[in-house]
Amino acid sequence: MAVARHEPGVVGAGKALASQVHPVFMLPPLATSLFGAVLAGSVDLTVAGLHVLAMFFAVYTAHVKDGYVDFHVRGEDDDHPLTVGGCHGALLGSAAGFLACTVGLWLLVSPLAALVTAPTWVIGYTHAPQLDLNPVGATMGYPGGIALALLGGYYAQATDFGPRVLGLAGVFLCLLTGIKIIDDETDFDYDSSIDKRTVAVVLGPRRARQLALGLFALAMIGVVALAVALPGIPLTAAGGALVFGAVLAVAYRAEAELATMLLIRGSYLFLAVLVAAVWFRPLA
C-alpha cells in the first residue's frame, strides 16, 4: 500500500507522515501538559512523559484527519502528501499510540487519569468533518483540547483538581477561543460560500472581533484575579496579562492572517510567563 502521494519508498512515506506534525499547533498542547505537571508540584517524569506523548498522538490524529477530509473527501485543499491508505494507516498508528499512553496512565496513576485524557483524542478525531461544521465545534475544539491537556497533565500528577488548575484551564479556553475566532476570519469568504458556520460567518467579521476582544479581556482579568486570590499561583503570573496585552494592542487592528500570527506567538509568551512564575515562584 502506497503511503505517500509524491515520493515512493520508505523515505517518501516517512516524509509524508512527518509532514503532519505542525509545530505551531503541536507545541502548545505538549507544553500545556507539562505546565499542568509543574503546577501540580512534584513531577513524576514517566507519568508526565506519557501524558505529553498522549497529547502528541491526539493532535497528530487531528492533523491527519483534517487533511484527509479537506483533500480526499471535500476537495477543499489543493494537495496532500498522504494517500487515502496512508491517512488510514497514520490514524490507526496514532490511535494505537494514544491508547498505549492512556493505558499506561491507567496503570501508573488511576483510571480517572486515563478518562480525563481520552477526550483529547475524541476532539482530534471528530474535528473534521463533525465539529468544524458548527460555530462552537469549529471554534472551541482546539482551545478545549488545550484546556483538557492542562487538566490532564495536572491530574496525572496530583490525582485531584483544584481551583488553580480549573481557573487556569478557563483562562486558556477563553484566550485561545478568541484567537481561533480571529483565525477563522482568514477563510471568511470561502467558509461563507460553502455555508461553513464559523463565528466570523455567523456574526460577521466586526462583531466576531468584538467577541474575541471580550474573551481576551476575560482571560486577562481571570489570570490577574487568580494570581491575587490563590496562594498557589504567584503574583508574577499576572505578568502574563501584560505580555499578551502588549501583543494584542499591536495585533487587534491588523488583518486576520497577521493578527492570528501575532496572537499565537503572544499566547506562547503568555504560557512562558506562567511557567516561569510557577516554576521559580520569585514572589511566592
Secondary structure, 3 states (H helix, E strand, C coil): CCCECCCCHHHHHHHHHHCCCCHHHHHHHHHHHHHHHHHHCCCCHHHHHHHHHHHHHHHHHHHHHHHHHHHHHCCCCCCCCECHHHHHHHHHHHHHHHHHHHHHHHHHCCHHHHHHHHHHHHHHHHCCCCHHHCHHHHHHHHHHHHHHHHHHHHHHHHCCCCHHHHHHHHHHHHHHHHHHHHHHHHHHHHHHHCCCCCHHHHHCHHHHHHHHHHHHHHHHHHHHHHHHHCCCCCHHHHHHHHHHHHHHHHHCCCCHHHHHHHHHHHHHHHHHHHHHHHHHCCCC
